[in-house]
Structure formats: C-alpha cells, structure tokens
Amino acid sequence: MATSTFRNKNCVRPRKTGADKRRRCLVQRRRLVSLGLSEEVVAKMPVDVLRMKLKEPKKVLAEVAKAAEKTEA
C-alpha cells in the first residue's frame, strides 16, 4: 500500500481550475455591484483591485456615497 502519497499533502491536494477562478471573480464583481458601484466601473476593474476593494467594504460604501453626493450638487 502506498502511504507516501497519502502523507504527502502536496501530491493529493485539490487543484484550482479556471472555471472556479472565473466563478470566484464573477461573485466578487457581483458583491461590489451590490455595494453600490456601477457595473461599468466594476467590469473594467482588474481582479487585484477588485479584491482590494472587497477587503474594506466600508470604504467602498463611503466612496459611493461621496460620488452620489457630488452628482447631486
């Protein structure tokens, strides 16, 4: 019985697939849209910026409120 591959977690761990990465990215984009950012802005946003904004949702809400205030004035 080969126990070496069982003990070596690097050989048996699940791999990330492209479909999973795209699905995660889509979910993250939807989360930003639900926070109030426009879909056009979120669609043009690179993935790393997308994740940085999701780390601090209160700042995103403040940014959206400030932009809405600016358009009203």
N, C-alpha and C positions, 0 to 999 in steps of 0.2 A: 504494500500500500504506500502510495507516495504522499508522505506527510509534509514534504518540504514545500510544495506549492500551497498547501493548506496553511502553513505557518507564515509563508511569505505573503503579506498583505498586498504588496505591490503587484504581484502576479495575478491576483484574483479580484482586485477591486473593480467596481464598475467604471466604465469609460464614459466621458462626456460625448454626446453626439451632437451633430449640427442642428438637428431638429429640436433638441432640448434647449440649446443655446438660443435659437431663434424664438422659441416659445417663451423663454425667460425674458428676453428682450421685449417681446410684444406685451407681456404682462407688466413689465416695468414702465413701458410707454403709456399703457392704459392707466396706471396708477398716477403718473404725472398729469395726464389729462383730467383725471378725476379731482386732482388737487386744484385745478383751475387754469393750467397753462393751455394755450391753444394747440390744436392738433398740428397745424402747420409748423409751429416752432418746434414741437416735440419730434416731428417727423424728420426735421433737418439736423437734429441734435445727435452728436456721436455718442456711442454707448458709454464711454468713460464719463462724459459729462452727465449723462442720464443717471448713472449710478451715484455720482457725487451729489446730485440734487436730491435723490431719494434718501440719502443719509440724513438730510436735515430738512424735513418737510415743513417745519415752521418757517424757515427762511423762504421757502417756495411760496407759502401762503402769504407772507408779508410782501414778497415781490409782486405777486398777482394783485394784491390789494393796492399797492403803490401804483402799479400800472393802470388799474381801473380808476383810481383817483385822478391820475394825470389826464386820462382821456375825458373825464367828466369836466375838468376845469378848462 
